[in-house]
Amino acid sequence: MQIMLQLKKFIFILLFFIANSSIAQIDTITFRIEPDLASFKIKCIAQKIIGDTSDFQLSDTIGSAFTFNWNGTIEPTIDGVPIVTYEFEAAGDYVIDLSVYEDATGKTFPVSKTVNIQDIIRVPNVFSPNDDTINDLFIVQSNGVTPIEMSIYSRTGVMVYRSKAQTIVWDGRTSSGLRASEGVYFYILTTDNPDIYRTGFIHLFCPDCDKLD
């Protein structure tokens, strides 16, 4: 994607988000066009995508006038300068081309940087499927786009649940439809990305589950 900014001398920060309530910083990149002209920064922040909105924010710290000329795969939503919203379709490396036009001299200063947007998959470690509508479901939080494969095993190594889907939701029942017993379970999570391989433990709390059915 490319942003063309027509501006006078100022400093701004460009923020990338994969939107959610909590965020995790991935990277910070500094654009240096010319020492006397401006200093440009991209701070990359990414998170699991439960919704489908990704943002980046341009902040004009001095208040100089500027305009956008956009060239990208998806047209952004401009909520008013300097806020622009852009939806990323997937995690990955993105090349950001930034051109700064200095009105006084007519010079254009181009620069390119690569930023990495990552999915952050969050796996809860406890749930209580006792039908009280509070934490009844074991939900793997992700972008809802990338297929996830998850296998869950009992302490004796018996597989009680397995699924491959864009969204993983386990209600605490085995593949035969029976309620799983209270206890600790082991999971293995993979995706088509070989860099994503997770293992861990799930605590299933449900003292009265045998009385519910």
N, C-alpha and C positions, 0 to 999 in steps of 0.2 A: 504494500500500500504506500501511497505517497501523499504527503501534505505539502502544499506550497503556501508559505506565509509571506504576505507583503506587510512589512513592518518597519518601524524605526528601531533605534537601539533599545533593547530590553532583555531581560532574563526571564525564561519561562521554564516550567517543569511539565513534562508529558507523562501522564500516569496511565498504565495499562492494567485493566482489571478483568478477571473472570468473576462475575459478580456473585457475592454471597455476603452473609452477615459477618463472617470472620474471614481474615485474609492472611496470606503468608507471603513474605517477600521472597522473590526469586533472584532478582538481579537489578543492578543499577548501572546505567550507561550514561556517560557525559559526552555531549556533543560540544566540540570547541571549533567554531567557525573561524574566528579571527579574534585575537586578544582584545582589540578595541571595539569589536562589534557586539558580540553576545556570547553567553555561555548557555548551552542547551543540555538538559538532562532528561533521560528517560528512566523512570523507576518502574520496574516490572513487578506487578503483584498479581498472584494467581490463586485460585481456589477452586474447589469442586464446583461444578456448574449444576446446581439443582434446578435453576431456571435456565433461561437461554440467552441472558443478556451479558455482554461484556462491555466494559467502559474503558475509555482513556480520557483523561482530563488535561486540558491545556490551561496553565495558569499564567497570566500576564502579570508579573510582579511589579511593573512600573506603570502600566496603564496605556502603553502605546497602541495606536490603531493598527489592526492587521486584518487580512481577509484570507479565506480558505479557498484553495482549488484542490479538489479531491480526485485521486486516481486510485481506485481499489476495487476488489472483487465484489464488495457489498457497499452500497451507498450508506454513509453514516447518518445518524440523526443529530442535527445541530440544534440543541436546546437554547441556543443563545451563546454568543462569544463570552467566555472561552470554553464552553462545555460542549464536547462532542462525544457521542456514544457510538461504539462500533461493536458489532456482534461477531465473535470468532466462531467458526464452524467446528474447529477441532484444536486440540493442543498441537504444538509443533514450533518450528523455527520460522520467524517472520522477519523479512528484511524491511526496515523502515527507512525510506528515502525522505530526507528533509531538505528543502531549499529555502533559503532566506534571501529575500530581495530588499536591498537597501535603497530606499526611495531617493535619497540625496545624491547618490553616485550612480545609480542604475546598475550596480553590481549584483550578481546572484551568487550566493555561496552554497553549493550543494554538499551534502554529507550523507553517508549511509551507515547504518548499524543493524546488526542482527540481534533480535531479542527472542527469548525462549518462553513460550507460554505452556505451562504444564497443568495436567489434571492432577488434583490432589484427592485421592480416594480415601475416604474415612470409614473405618470399620468400627462399630461400637463393640464394647467388650461385655455388655450386660443387657439383658432384657427380661421381662416377666410376662409371658403370655398367659395371663390368668383371666382374660376377658373383662378387665376393669377399665379398659380404654386408656390406660396409662402405660406407655412403654410396652405395649403388647406385641409389637412387631420388631424384628431384627432387620434394619434397613441399612444397606451399604450406600453411602452418599457419594455420588459421582456426578459426571456431567450428563448422564442419562442418554448418551450417544454411543460411547465406546462399549462394546460387548464385554462383560465380565463373566468369568467362570469361577464358581465357588463350590468347594466341596467341604462338608462339615462331618466330623467323625466323633464318635463317642470315645471315652477314655480307653476302651478296649480295642479301638481301631475299627469299629464298625461304621461304615458310612451311613449317616442318617438323612442327609440332604445333599442334593447336588443340583445346580442350575447354571445355565449360561444364558444371560440376558443383558439388556442394556440397563436394567434396574433390578437389583437383587433385593427381594423382600421375603423373609422367612417368618412364618407364623408359629414356629415351634413344633410343627408336626413332621413326622417322618414321611418318607416317600410312600408309605402304605396308608397314610392318613391318621396314624395314631399320634397322640401327644408324646413328645419326647420327655424323658424323665428329668427332674431337676438335677443339675450338676454342671460340670465343666466340660466343654467341647472344644475340639481343635479344628481350625479351618485352614484351607489353602486357597489363595486367591490369585488368579492369573488373568492377563488380558492378551490381546494380539501383540502388544508391545512387550518384547522379552525383558525389558528393563523393569517391568512391573511384576513383581512376585512377592506376595505377602503371606505370612503365616502368623498365627496367633491363637488366642484362647477366647472363648465366649462363655460367660457365666449365665446360665439359664436358671432364674429363680421362679419357682412355682410350687410351693409346698403342697397346695391342694389341687394340683392338676389332675390327679387320679380320680378326683371326685367331681370334676366338671363335666365329663361325658357320661 
